[in-house]
Amino acid sequence: MPPSRSCNRFLSLATRRAATTKIPNAAASNHHRPITTTSQPPPQPPHFPVSQRPFRMVIGITGATGTVFAIRLLQLLQTLHVETHLVMSRWAMATGKYETPLTEAQILSLATRAYSPRDLSAPIASGSFVHDGMMIVPCSMKTLAAVRAGLCDDLISRAADVSLKEGRKLLLAVRETPLSDIHLDNMLALRRAGAVIFPPVPAFYTQPETIEDIVDQSVGRMLDSFGIHTASFKRWDGFDWKAKREAAAAERSAEAGAEAGAEAGG
């Protein structure tokens, strides 16, 4: 039989079978089946508690000169109700006693919590301890080198290493002058790793009258790096020549008055 005739015969037979095949009516078959509904609520996702915490900072103080910057920083953070976790190195304690009238206990009391520099089991040594940034104020060249090398031989360098690996802000208030090639290379490596290199260089456009004015300006700029903006120091607002002339005139007038009084008394 030719292929075309065989194909036509198969199609004709398939058509007749389809016409005589009864397809059950889904609606009819379900007519006597009861309709059930469920009153159970849809499944809910698992509940995880959300912890609320205050703004939290880690502060390291090393043996470099400039303990006054750290003390003023802790005082401001305490006033702002910022939770602080403090580590003082052994030489920071010695320098603090020499440069300030405060005792070691008085400095440590400015922080929310304080740790021994040898306690590598402290919370701040772990990345699971969440904080909003770390400052090492002042930062010695020894600590700078330890952080750059990832040495982690004490709690300050370990906490700094954790801050870098967790992508948290790290500020190093480096204190040394002049700077060698090694110092500069360490600073550049840490800057490329994400750290903020902040030598506490005084600004004189604020026309400081006391050491406290200089310290407040540097500490205020450090806090700016962490989004904490205070009114504890004068900020640059352009040249104010009018105020400067008025201040100079007032000073000359006061000097003239003092000279006149001296002559009258003589």
ROROKOL-881995 format. One record per residue (C-alpha): residue in three letters; x, y, z. Coordinates in nm, 3 decimals, padded with zeros to 5 digits. Layout:
N
<rest->ALA&x->X&y->Y&z->Z>
...
END
This chain:
266
<rest->MET&x->00.000&y->00.000&z->00.000>
<rest->PRO&x->00.137&y->00.342&z->-00.090>
<rest->PRO&x->00.258&y->00.547&z->00.211>
<rest->SER&x->00.011&y->00.830&z->00.144>
<rest->ARG&x->-00.292&y->00.596&z->00.144>
<rest->SER&x->-00.173&y->00.427&z->00.468>
<rest->CYS&x->-00.128&y->00.767&z->00.637>
<rest->ASN&x->-00.476&y->00.881&z->00.533>
<rest->ARG&x->-00.633&y->00.561&z->00.664>
<rest->PHE&x->-00.455&y->00.608&z->01.004>
<rest->LEU&x->-00.575&y->00.968&z->01.037>
<rest->SER&x->-00.934&y->00.869&z->00.948>
<rest->LEU&x->-00.933&y->00.593&z->01.212>
<rest->ALA&x->-00.791&y->00.828&z->01.480>
<rest->THR&x->-01.058&y->01.088&z->01.402>
<rest->ARG&x->-01.343&y->00.834&z->01.443>
<rest->ARG&x->-01.201&y->00.714&z->01.779>
<rest->ALA&x->-01.172&y->01.071&z->01.910>
<rest->ALA&x->-01.532&y->01.143&z->01.813>
<rest->THR&x->-01.667&y->00.840&z->02.000>
<rest->THR&x->-01.447&y->00.886&z->02.313>
<rest->LYS&x->-01.634&y->01.041&z->02.607>
<rest->ILE&x->-01.436&y->01.295&z->02.809>
<rest->PRO&x->-01.559&y->01.319&z->03.169>
<rest->ASN&x->-01.698&y->01.655&z->03.276>
<rest->ALA&x->-01.481&y->01.787&z->03.559>
<rest->ALA&x->-01.760&y->02.005&z->03.694>
<rest->ALA&x->-02.008&y->01.717&z->03.687>
<rest->SER&x->-01.771&y->01.476&z->03.854>
<rest->ASN&x->-01.712&y->01.725&z->04.136>
<rest->HIS&x->-02.083&y->01.807&z->04.175>
<rest->HIS&x->-02.136&y->01.583&z->04.477>
<rest->ARG&x->-01.787&y->01.632&z->04.622>
<rest->PRO&x->-01.795&y->01.858&z->04.931>
<rest->ILE&x->-01.596&y->02.181&z->04.917>
<rest->THR&x->-01.370&y->02.220&z->05.217>
<rest->THR&x->-01.193&y->02.533&z->05.339>
<rest->THR&x->-00.912&y->02.567&z->05.592>
<rest->SER&x->-00.911&y->02.821&z->05.876>
<rest->GLN&x->-00.537&y->02.789&z->05.942>
<rest->PRO&x->-00.334&y->03.108&z->05.879>
<rest->PRO&x->-00.064&y->03.099&z->05.612>
<rest->PRO&x->00.279&y->02.992&z->05.737>
<rest->GLN&x->00.484&y->03.278&z->05.882>
<rest->PRO&x->00.858&y->03.326&z->05.833>
<rest->PRO&x->01.074&y->03.243&z->06.136>
<rest->HIS&x->01.105&y->03.527&z->06.387>
<rest->PHE&x->01.451&y->03.656&z->06.475>
<rest->PRO&x->01.487&y->03.914&z->06.753>
<rest->VAL&x->01.646&y->04.245&z->06.649>
<rest->SER&x->01.888&y->04.385&z->06.904>
<rest->GLN&x->01.896&y->04.759&z->06.962>
<rest->ARG&x->02.222&y->04.914&z->07.081>
<rest->PRO&x->02.366&y->05.262&z->07.129>
<rest->PHE&x->02.637&y->05.413&z->06.909>
<rest->ARG&x->02.953&y->05.229&z->07.007>
<rest->MET&x->03.320&y->05.326&z->06.967>
<rest->VAL&x->03.647&y->05.146&z->07.042>
<rest->ILE&x->03.929&y->05.371&z->07.166>
<rest->GLY&x->04.295&y->05.272&z->07.186>
<rest->ILE&x->04.557&y->05.487&z->07.361>
<rest->THR&x->04.926&y->05.416&z->07.299>
<rest->GLY&x->05.247&y->05.552&z->07.448>
<rest->ALA&x->05.301&y->05.833&z->07.197>
<rest->THR&x->05.278&y->06.188&z->07.326>
<rest->GLY&x->04.932&y->06.339&z->07.309>
<rest->THR&x->04.728&y->06.166&z->07.580>
<rest->VAL&x->04.533&y->06.491&z->07.617>
<rest->PHE&x->04.367&y->06.423&z->07.280>
<rest->ALA&x->04.238&y->06.085&z->07.402>
<rest->ILE&x->04.114&y->06.228&z->07.731>
<rest->ARG&x->03.921&y->06.506&z->07.558>
<rest->LEU&x->03.782&y->06.255&z->07.309>
<rest->LEU&x->03.652&y->06.032&z->07.589>
<rest->GLN&x->03.501&y->06.330&z->07.770>
<rest->LEU&x->03.310&y->06.441&z->07.460>
<rest->LEU&x->03.187&y->06.088&z->07.382>
<rest->GLN&x->03.072&y->06.051&z->07.741>
<rest->THR&x->02.878&y->06.377&z->07.714>
<rest->LEU&x->02.719&y->06.256&z->07.390>
<rest->HIS&x->02.618&y->05.924&z->07.556>
<rest->VAL&x->02.831&y->05.721&z->07.315>
<rest->GLU&x->02.928&y->05.376&z->07.444>
<rest->THR&x->03.308&y->05.354&z->07.458>
<rest->HIS&x->03.539&y->05.053&z->07.490>
<rest->LEU&x->03.888&y->05.159&z->07.597>
<rest->VAL&x->04.230&y->04.996&z->07.584>
<rest->MET&x->04.540&y->05.170&z->07.720>
<rest->SER&x->04.882&y->05.025&z->07.646>
<rest->ARG&x->05.142&y->04.993&z->07.922>
<rest->TRP&x->05.335&y->05.293&z->07.788>
<rest->ALA&x->05.016&y->05.494&z->07.744>
<rest->MET&x->04.965&y->05.468&z->08.120>
<rest->ALA&x->05.318&y->05.595&z->08.181>
<rest->THR&x->05.284&y->05.883&z->07.932>
<rest->GLY&x->04.943&y->05.977&z->08.069>
<rest->LYS&x->05.078&y->06.009&z->08.420>
<rest->TYR&x->05.359&y->06.234&z->08.294>
<rest->GLU&x->05.156&y->06.457&z->08.061>
<rest->THR&x->04.830&y->06.499&z->08.255>
<rest->PRO&x->04.724&y->06.538&z->08.620>
<rest->LEU&x->04.482&y->06.245&z->08.586>
<rest->THR&x->04.554&y->05.904&z->08.729>
<rest->GLU&x->04.519&y->05.582&z->08.529>
<rest->ALA&x->04.196&y->05.501&z->08.714>
<rest->GLN&x->04.050&y->05.844&z->08.634>
<rest->ILE&x->04.124&y->05.803&z->08.263>
<rest->LEU&x->03.977&y->05.451&z->08.253>
<rest->SER&x->03.664&y->05.573&z->08.432>
<rest->LEU&x->03.583&y->05.799&z->08.134>
<rest->ALA&x->03.498&y->05.489&z->07.926>
<rest->THR&x->03.195&y->05.263&z->07.944>
<rest->ARG&x->03.422&y->04.958&z->07.959>
<rest->ALA&x->03.800&y->04.923&z->07.983>
<rest->TYR&x->04.023&y->04.626&z->07.906>
<rest->SER&x->04.377&y->04.515&z->07.974>
<rest->PRO&x->04.599&y->04.541&z->07.666>
<rest->ARG&x->04.696&y->04.175&z->07.719>
<rest->ASP&x->04.337&y->04.048&z->07.724>
<rest->LEU&x->04.298&y->03.903&z->07.374>
<rest->SER&x->03.978&y->03.731&z->07.487>
<rest->ALA&x->03.800&y->04.066&z->07.524>
<rest->PRO&x->03.484&y->04.122&z->07.314>
<rest->ILE&x->03.651&y->04.381&z->07.091>
<rest->ALA&x->03.900&y->04.114&z->06.975>
<rest->SER&x->03.622&y->03.942&z->06.780>
<rest->GLY&x->03.452&y->04.046&z->06.458>
<rest->SER&x->03.118&y->03.936&z->06.604>
<rest->PHE&x->03.138&y->04.230&z->06.846>
<rest->VAL&x->02.962&y->04.500&z->06.645>
<rest->HIS&x->03.078&y->04.859&z->06.681>
<rest->ASP&x->03.070&y->05.179&z->06.477>
<rest->GLY&x->03.442&y->05.243&z->06.444>
<rest->MET&x->03.774&y->05.256&z->06.623>
<rest->MET&x->04.022&y->05.534&z->06.696>
<rest->ILE&x->04.381&y->05.496&z->06.817>
<rest->VAL&x->04.461&y->05.831&z->06.979>
<rest->PRO&x->04.750&y->05.891&z->06.987>
<rest->CYS&x->04.897&y->05.620&z->06.765>
<rest->SER&x->05.265&y->05.537&z->06.813>
<rest->MET&x->05.484&y->05.421&z->06.525>
<rest->LYS&x->05.515&y->05.081&z->06.696>
<rest->THR&x->05.138&y->05.032&z->06.692>
<rest->LEU&x->05.120&y->05.167&z->06.337>
<rest->ALA&x->05.372&y->04.902&z->06.225>
<rest->ALA&x->05.190&y->04.626&z->06.417>
<rest->VAL&x->04.856&y->04.711&z->06.256>
<rest->ARG&x->05.013&y->04.731&z->05.911>
<rest->ALA&x->05.176&y->04.388&z->05.956>
<rest->GLY&x->04.866&y->04.231&z->06.112>
<rest->LEU&x->05.078&y->04.135&z->06.412>
<rest->CYS&x->04.795&y->04.138&z->06.669>
<rest->ASP&x->05.039&y->04.105&z->06.960>
<rest->ASP&x->04.814&y->04.306&z->07.196>
<rest->LEU&x->04.447&y->04.402&z->07.220>
<rest->ILE&x->04.489&y->04.740&z->07.048>
<rest->SER&x->04.649&y->04.599&z->06.733>
<rest->ARG&x->04.409&y->04.303&z->06.734>
<rest->ALA&x->04.100&y->04.526&z->06.763>
<rest->ALA&x->04.237&y->04.744&z->06.481>
<rest->ASP&x->04.299&y->04.437&z->06.266>
<rest->VAL&x->03.941&y->04.322&z->06.328>
<rest->SER&x->03.807&y->04.666&z->06.234>
<rest->LEU&x->03.988&y->04.651&z->05.900>
<rest->LYS&x->03.880&y->04.297&z->05.815>
<rest->GLU&x->03.517&y->04.371&z->05.907>
<rest->GLY&x->03.514&y->04.688&z->05.694>
<rest->ARG&x->03.464&y->04.921&z->05.991>
<rest->LYS&x->03.619&y->05.266&z->06.010>
<rest->LEU&x->03.962&y->05.287&z->06.172>
<rest->LEU&x->04.130&y->05.620&z->06.251>
<rest->LEU&x->04.496&y->05.645&z->06.348>
<rest->ALA&x->04.602&y->05.974&z->06.509>
<rest->VAL&x->04.971&y->05.922&z->06.432>
<rest->ARG&x->05.219&y->06.116&z->06.646>
<rest->GLU&x->05.575&y->06.139&z->06.521>
<rest->THR&x->05.800&y->06.393&z->06.353>
<rest->PRO&x->05.997&y->06.390&z->06.133>
<rest->LEU&x->05.868&y->06.084&z->05.947>
<rest->SER&x->06.096&y->05.821&z->05.798>
<rest->ASP&x->06.039&y->05.623&z->05.478>
<rest->ILE&x->05.922&y->05.331&z->05.693>
<rest->HIS&x->05.666&y->05.544&z->05.876>
<rest->LEU&x->05.530&y->05.688&z->05.552>
<rest->ASP&x->05.519&y->05.346&z->05.384>
<rest->ASN&x->05.322&y->05.202&z->05.677>
<rest->MET&x->05.076&y->05.491&z->05.665>
<rest->LEU&x->05.027&y->05.456&z->05.290>
<rest->ALA&x->04.965&y->05.081&z->05.319>
<rest->LEU&x->04.703&y->05.132&z->05.590>
<rest->ARG&x->04.538&y->05.417&z->05.402>
<rest->ARG&x->04.503&y->05.185&z->05.102>
<rest->ALA&x->04.356&y->04.924&z->05.337>
<rest->GLY&x->04.084&y->05.172&z->05.436>
<rest->ALA&x->04.220&y->05.336&z->05.752>
<rest->VAL&x->04.203&y->05.713&z->05.812>
<rest->ILE&x->04.548&y->05.861&z->05.881>
<rest->PHE&x->04.490&y->06.162&z->06.105>
<rest->PRO&x->04.795&y->06.343&z->06.242>
<rest->PRO&x->04.656&y->06.591&z->06.499>
<rest->VAL&x->04.789&y->06.902&z->06.324>
<rest->PRO&x->04.659&y->07.224&z->06.483>
<rest->ALA&x->04.461&y->07.477&z->06.280>
<rest->PHE&x->04.535&y->07.842&z->06.349>
<rest->TYR&x->04.247&y->07.998&z->06.155>
<rest->THR&x->04.047&y->07.939&z->06.474>
<rest->GLN&x->04.286&y->08.180&z->06.648>
<rest->PRO&x->04.331&y->07.950&z->06.950>
<rest->GLU&x->04.403&y->08.115&z->07.281>
<rest->THR&x->04.469&y->07.804&z->07.491>
<rest->ILE&x->04.596&y->07.449&z->07.450>
<rest->GLU&x->04.238&y->07.335&z->07.507>
<rest->ASP&x->04.130&y->07.527&z->07.195>
<rest->ILE&x->04.389&y->07.338&z->06.987>
<rest->VAL&x->04.293&y->07.002&z->07.136>
<rest->ASP&x->03.920&y->07.064&z->07.086>
<rest->GLN&x->03.969&y->07.147&z->06.718>
<rest->SER&x->04.165&y->06.828&z->06.647>
<rest->VAL&x->03.929&y->06.606&z->06.846>
<rest->GLY&x->03.626&y->06.767&z->06.682>
<rest->ARG&x->03.767&y->06.692&z->06.337>
<rest->MET&x->03.834&y->06.331&z->06.439>
<rest->LEU&x->03.469&y->06.296&z->06.541>
<rest->ASP&x->03.362&y->06.449&z->06.209>
<rest->SER&x->03.517&y->06.145&z->06.038>
<rest->PHE&x->03.262&y->05.924&z->06.217>
<rest->GLY&x->02.961&y->06.143&z->06.146>
<rest->ILE&x->02.961&y->06.293&z->06.497>
<rest->HIS&x->02.950&y->06.669&z->06.454>
<rest->THR&x->02.992&y->06.885&z->06.762>
<rest->ALA&x->02.998&y->07.258&z->06.829>
<rest->SER&x->03.302&y->07.225&z->07.056>
<rest->PHE&x->03.530&y->07.419&z->06.822>
<rest->LYS&x->03.521&y->07.701&z->06.568>
<rest->ARG&x->03.470&y->07.587&z->06.211>
<rest->TRP&x->03.600&y->07.762&z->05.901>
<rest->ASP&x->03.343&y->07.999&z->05.751>
<rest->GLY&x->03.555&y->08.207&z->05.516>
<rest->PHE&x->03.759&y->08.519&z->05.583>
<rest->ASP&x->03.580&y->08.754&z->05.822>
<rest->TRP&x->03.789&y->09.066&z->05.775>
<rest->LYS&x->03.531&y->09.290&z->05.940>
<rest->ALA&x->03.540&y->09.097&z->06.266>
<rest->LYS&x->03.920&y->09.087&z->06.250>
<rest->ARG&x->03.942&y->09.466&z->06.209>
<rest->GLU&x->03.696&y->09.518&z->06.493>
<rest->ALA&x->03.897&y->09.287&z->06.719>
<rest->ALA&x->04.220&y->09.470&z->06.631>
<rest->ALA&x->04.060&y->09.807&z->06.701>
<rest->ALA&x->03.929&y->09.686&z->07.035>
<rest->GLU&x->04.274&y->09.558&z->07.126>
<rest->ARG&x->04.439&y->09.890&z->07.036>
<rest->SER&x->04.178&y->10.077&z->07.238>
<rest->ALA&x->04.240&y->09.856&z->07.540>
<rest->GLU&x->04.616&y->09.907&z->07.512>
<rest->ALA&x->04.573&y->10.282&z->07.483>
<rest->GLY&x->04.350&y->10.285&z->07.789>
<rest->ALA&x->04.603&y->10.084&z->07.987>
<rest->GLU&x->04.885&y->10.323&z->07.890>
<rest->ALA&x->04.677&y->10.624&z->07.982>
<rest->GLY&x->04.598&y->10.473&z->08.319>
<rest->ALA&x->04.964&y->10.398&z->08.381>
<rest->GLU&x->05.066&y->10.756&z->08.300>
<rest->ALA&x->04.793&y->10.896&z->08.523>
<rest->GLY&x->04.907&y->10.675&z->08.806>
<rest->GLY&x->05.271&y->10.770&z->08.758>
END
